[in-house]
């Protein structure tokens, strides 16, 4: 359920930001803030050309639709004590 809520939040933030014409850096920062507020710690956001194939979730479009922002949740690594 949390993943669904996070996905909807990311997508809605991305589309509203895209409509406002934000740069890729501004949109990425806005999405990062939204993800962090949901408590997600281990993830990556990557800006790529819109034609770049990916298995990751597209959470935004920028640069007049020529670029997209990909979200990937990554596995947190637990370090061993020193």
Secondary structure, DSSP 8 states (H G I E B T S, - for coil): -HHHHHHHHHHHHHHHHHHHT--HHHHHHHHHHHHHHTT--SEEEEEEETT---SSEEEEEETTTTEEEEEEE---------
